[in-house]
Amino acid sequence: MPLADIIDQYYRAGPEPGSFIALMVLGFIVGIFGHLVRSRLVVGVGVVMIFAATVILPFQFAGQFQ
């Protein structure tokens, strides 16, 4: 099976949910760290990462693979 066929099958199936889960967990870790060091900027970055993983990116990929 040529490499192009493997890549084509992967992109037809859509993105793996593991990448979204990893981004969300990383966002929680960044947010917790931000609370520990009392940095509103770091907490905000964590919140944006969680929002991106749960709302923005899944909708973007859903529209791309229909």
SETI-637551 format. One record per residue: x, y, z of N, C-alpha, C, O in turn; residue number from 1; residue in three letters. Coordinates in nm, 3 decimals. Layout:
! SETI-637551
(r (X,Y,Z),(X,Y,Z),(X,Y,Z),(X,Y,Z),NUM,"Ala")
...
! end
This chain:
! SETI-637551
(r (0.085,-0.117,0.000),(0.000,0.000,0.000),(0.090,0.124,0.000),(0.173,0.141,0.090),1,"Met")
(r (0.074,0.210,-0.099),(0.157,0.330,-0.105),(0.128,0.425,0.011),(0.019,0.425,0.069),2,"Pro")
(r (0.226,0.505,0.041),(0.214,0.601,0.151),(0.100,0.699,0.127),(0.032,0.738,0.221),3,"Leu")
(r (0.079,0.739,0.003),(-0.028,0.834,-0.028),(-0.165,0.776,0.009),(-0.252,0.849,0.056),4,"Ala")
(r (-0.185,0.646,-0.011),(-0.312,0.583,0.025),(-0.332,0.581,0.176),(-0.444,0.601,0.225),5,"Asp")
(r (-0.226,0.556,0.251),(-0.234,0.554,0.397),(-0.270,0.693,0.449),(-0.356,0.707,0.536),6,"Ile")
(r (-0.204,0.795,0.396),(-0.232,0.932,0.438),(-0.375,0.970,0.402),(-0.444,1.035,0.481),7,"Ile")
(r (-0.421,0.930,0.283),(-0.557,0.960,0.240),(-0.660,0.896,0.332),(-0.761,0.959,0.365),8,"Asp")
(r (-0.638,0.772,0.373),(-0.730,0.704,0.464),(-0.733,0.773,0.600),(-0.839,0.785,0.661),9,"Gln")
(r (-0.619,0.818,0.647),(-0.614,0.887,0.776),(-0.694,1.015,0.772),(-0.771,1.043,0.864),10,"Tyr")
(r (-0.679,1.094,0.668),(-0.749,1.221,0.660),(-0.898,1.204,0.632),(-0.977,1.291,0.669),11,"Tyr")
(r (-0.938,1.097,0.568),(-1.080,1.071,0.549),(-1.148,1.033,0.679),(-1.265,1.066,0.700),12,"Arg")
(r (-1.077,0.965,0.765),(-1.133,0.921,0.893),(-1.151,1.038,0.988),(-1.232,1.030,1.080),13,"Ala")
(r (-1.077,1.145,0.970),(-1.086,1.261,1.059),(-0.981,1.255,1.167),(-0.909,1.155,1.179),14,"Gly")
(r (-0.972,1.358,1.243),(-0.870,1.364,1.348),(-0.905,1.271,1.464),(-1.022,1.243,1.491),15,"Pro")
(r (-0.804,1.226,1.531),(-0.822,1.141,1.648),(-0.867,1.226,1.766),(-0.818,1.337,1.783),16,"Glu")
(r (-0.958,1.177,1.847),(-1.003,1.255,1.963),(-0.895,1.270,2.070),(-0.904,1.358,2.156),17,"Pro")
(r (-0.794,1.187,2.064),(-0.685,1.196,2.162),(-0.613,1.329,2.160),(-0.568,1.377,2.264),18,"Gly")
(r (-0.602,1.390,2.043),(-0.534,1.519,2.035),(-0.615,1.628,2.105),(-0.557,1.716,2.168),19,"Ser")
(r (-0.748,1.623,2.094),(-0.833,1.720,2.162),(-0.828,1.700,2.313),(-0.824,1.796,2.390),20,"Phe")
(r (-0.829,1.574,2.354),(-0.823,1.544,2.498),(-0.690,1.589,2.556),(-0.686,1.645,2.666),21,"Ile")
(r (-0.582,1.566,2.483),(-0.449,1.608,2.530),(-0.442,1.761,2.543),(-0.386,1.812,2.641),22,"Ala")
(r (-0.497,1.833,2.447),(-0.496,1.979,2.454),(-0.580,2.028,2.571),(-0.543,2.124,2.638),23,"Leu")
(r (-0.693,1.962,2.597),(-0.778,2.001,2.708),(-0.708,1.976,2.843),(-0.711,2.062,2.931),24,"Met")
(r (-0.645,1.860,2.858),(-0.573,1.829,2.982),(-0.458,1.927,3.001),(-0.435,1.974,3.112),25,"Val")
(r (-0.386,1.956,2.895),(-0.277,2.053,2.904),(-0.330,2.191,2.944),(-0.265,2.262,3.020),26,"Leu")
(r (-0.447,2.227,2.893),(-0.509,2.354,2.932),(-0.541,2.358,3.080),(-0.522,2.461,3.145),27,"Gly")
(r (-0.592,2.247,3.134),(-0.619,2.241,3.277),(-0.490,2.253,3.359),(-0.488,2.321,3.461),28,"Phe")
(r (-0.385,2.188,3.313),(-0.256,2.196,3.384),(-0.203,2.339,3.382),(-0.156,2.389,3.484),29,"Ile")
(r (-0.210,2.404,3.267),(-0.164,2.542,3.255),(-0.248,2.633,3.345),(-0.195,2.722,3.411),30,"Val")
(r (-0.380,2.612,3.346),(-0.467,2.693,3.431),(-0.438,2.675,3.578),(-0.435,2.773,3.653),31,"Gly")
(r (-0.418,2.552,3.621),(-0.384,2.526,3.762),(-0.251,2.592,3.797),(-0.237,2.652,3.903),32,"Ile")
(r (-0.154,2.579,3.707),(-0.025,2.643,3.732),(-0.041,2.794,3.743),(0.022,2.858,3.827),33,"Phe")
(r (-0.125,2.851,3.659),(-0.151,2.995,3.664),(-0.213,3.038,3.796),(-0.181,3.145,3.848),34,"Gly")
(r (-0.301,2.955,3.849),(-0.359,2.986,3.980),(-0.254,2.977,4.090),(-0.256,3.055,4.185),35,"His")
(r (-0.165,2.881,4.078),(-0.061,2.864,4.180),(0.036,2.982,4.184),(0.078,3.024,4.292),36,"Leu")
(r (0.071,3.035,4.068),(0.164,3.148,4.063),(0.091,3.282,4.060),(0.153,3.388,4.052),37,"Val")
(r (-0.043,3.277,4.067),(-0.129,3.396,4.069),(-0.107,3.486,3.947),(-0.092,3.608,3.959),38,"Arg")
(r (-0.106,3.422,3.829),(-0.089,3.495,3.704),(-0.218,3.485,3.623),(-0.255,3.377,3.576),39,"Ser")
(r (-0.286,3.598,3.608),(-0.411,3.598,3.533),(-0.388,3.565,3.386),(-0.473,3.503,3.322),40,"Arg")
(r (-0.273,3.604,3.332),(-0.242,3.575,3.192),(-0.231,3.424,3.170),(-0.286,3.372,3.073),41,"Leu")
(r (-0.160,3.355,3.257),(-0.142,3.210,3.242),(-0.275,3.138,3.259),(-0.304,3.042,3.188),42,"Val")
(r (-0.356,3.183,3.354),(-0.490,3.124,3.370),(-0.571,3.145,3.243),(-0.640,3.054,3.197),43,"Val")
(r (-0.564,3.264,3.185),(-0.636,3.292,3.061),(-0.591,3.205,2.946),(-0.673,3.160,2.866),44,"Gly")
(r (-0.461,3.182,2.936),(-0.410,3.094,2.830),(-0.464,2.953,2.849),(-0.502,2.887,2.752),45,"Val")
(r (-0.469,2.906,2.973),(-0.525,2.774,3.000),(-0.671,2.765,2.963),(-0.715,2.665,2.906),46,"Gly")
(r (-0.748,2.868,2.993),(-0.891,2.871,2.959),(-0.908,2.871,2.807),(-0.996,2.802,2.756),47,"Val")
(r (-0.827,2.947,2.737),(-0.836,2.950,2.590),(-0.801,2.813,2.531),(-0.864,2.769,2.435),48,"Val")
(r (-0.703,2.746,2.589),(-0.667,2.612,2.541),(-0.782,2.514,2.561),(-0.812,2.433,2.472),49,"Met")
(r (-0.847,2.520,2.675),(-0.961,2.431,2.701),(-1.075,2.463,2.605),(-1.137,2.372,2.550),50,"Ile")
(r (-1.104,2.591,2.585),(-1.210,2.632,2.494),(-1.180,2.586,2.352),(-1.269,2.539,2.281),51,"Phe")
(r (-1.056,2.601,2.310),(-1.018,2.558,2.174),(-1.034,2.407,2.158),(-1.080,2.360,2.054),52,"Ala")
(r (-0.997,2.332,2.260),(-1.004,2.186,2.250),(-1.147,2.134,2.252),(-1.175,2.030,2.193),53,"Ala")
(r (-1.237,2.205,2.318),(-1.373,2.153,2.333),(-1.474,2.216,2.237),(-1.579,2.157,2.213),54,"Thr")
(r (-1.444,2.333,2.182),(-1.543,2.400,2.097),(-1.489,2.431,1.958),(-1.543,2.384,1.858),55,"Val")
(r (-1.384,2.508,1.952),(-1.338,2.563,1.823),(-1.283,2.455,1.730),(-1.331,2.441,1.618),56,"Ile")
(r (-1.185,2.379,1.775),(-1.120,2.282,1.686),(-1.212,2.169,1.642),(-1.210,2.134,1.524),57,"Leu")
(r (-1.295,2.110,1.731),(-1.384,2.005,1.681),(-1.482,2.055,1.573),(-1.509,1.983,1.477),58,"Pro")
(r (-1.534,2.177,1.588),(-1.624,2.229,1.486),(-1.550,2.255,1.355),(-1.604,2.232,1.247),59,"Phe")
(r (-1.428,2.301,1.365),(-1.350,2.326,1.244),(-1.322,2.196,1.170),(-1.336,2.189,1.048),60,"Gln")
(r (-1.283,2.092,1.244),(-1.254,1.965,1.179),(-1.382,1.896,1.130),(-1.379,1.827,1.028),61,"Phe")
(r (-1.493,1.915,1.200),(-1.619,1.853,1.157),(-1.662,1.911,1.022),(-1.709,1.838,0.935),62,"Ala")
(r (-1.647,2.040,1.005),(-1.682,2.100,0.877),(-1.589,2.061,0.764),(-1.628,2.060,0.647),63,"Gly")
(r (-1.467,2.028,0.800),(-1.366,1.994,0.699),(-1.386,1.853,0.645),(-1.347,1.825,0.531),64,"Gln")
(r (-1.444,1.762,0.724),(-1.451,1.622,0.684),(-1.591,1.576,0.644),(-1.623,1.458,0.656),65,"Phe")
(r (-1.674,1.667,0.598),(-1.808,1.625,0.554),(-1.814,1.612,0.405),(-1.919,1.578,0.350),66,"Gln")
! end
